[in-house]
Amino acid sequence: MRVNTGLIFGGLLLVLSIVLILLSQKKKITLNWITTLGSLIICTVIGLAVYGFSRMKVVPAALVREGINQTRIPFATINKVLLIVTFGGAIIILATELMNRKK
């Protein structure tokens, strides 16, 4: 039996996002650019420790590619999209925090 790890990964992301939203409504959780940067660094270090540098260039793209059932898309293309989304999200978070500080 083959398990689509991309769907499991996406499902876990959705569930954890809902849990975080529910927790943030009950009590104040501070999420800012420092939290985002820390999370990015911690996840990268854990990924490098678990997979190593060479596999770390392939595994995230493989999860996304399998999750969307598009195995013909090259890993390099998916990695570029993942980088754009990651750094784009970090820039949006930083810009939002800077705008909130001005108020």
N, C-alpha and C positions, 0 to 999 in steps of 0.2 A: 504494500500500500504506500503510495506516494503522498507526502504531505506538502502543501504549498506554504513554505515558510514565509513567503512574502505576504500572504494573507494573514498569517499568525502575527507577524510583525506589525502590520497595519492595524489589525484588530486590537492588539495590545496598546498601540499608540492611541487609538480612539478611546479605549477604556480608561487609560491613565489620564487622558485629557479631561474626560468627564469627571473622574474622581478629583482632579485638581480644581476644576471649576466649582464643584460642590463644596470642597474644603475651603476654597477662597471666599465663598459666600457665608460660611459659618464663622470664620475668623480671618483676621488680616494676615495675608501671606505676602511678603515682600519679594516681588520678582522684578529685577532690574537688569541692566546690562552687565553688572558684576556677576549676578547669578547665571546669566546666559553664558558669559565667557567661562565661568568656572565649570559649568555643566559641559560645555564643549571640550574643555581641556581634560576633564576627568573621563569623559566618554572616549576621547581619542587615546588617552593613556591606557585605559582598560582594553580597548580594541587592539592596540598595538601589542599589549602584553598577551592577549588571548590568541590573536591571529598572526602576529608578526607583520612587518612592513609590507612584504610583497603580497600577502593575501588581503591585507587591509585595503589595498587598491582595487580589489575585485569583489569582496564579500558584500559591501553595502549596495553596489550596483547590481550584483546578482540577486539580492533580496528584492530590490525594486523591480528589476526586470521580470523576475518570476511572479511577483505580486500582480503585475499588470498583464501577465501572459503575453509578453512581447519579447521573445527570445532572440529575435533578429536584430534588435537595437544593440549597437556596440557598447561595451562597458565604458569606453572613453566618453561617449555622448551622455550616458546616464550620470557618470561622475561629474561632468561639467554642469549638468542641471542641478545635481545635489549641491555642488559648491555654490552656485548662484543662489539657490534657495536658502542655504545655510547662512551665507554672508549677507544676503539681502534681508533676511529676517533679523539678523544681528544689527544691521544698519537701521532698520525700522524701529527696533526696540531702543537703540541708542538715541535716535532722533526724537522718538516719543518722550523719552525721559528728559532730554534737553528742553523740549517744548514745555513740559510740565514744570520744570524748574523755573522757567521764565515767568510763569503765572504767579 
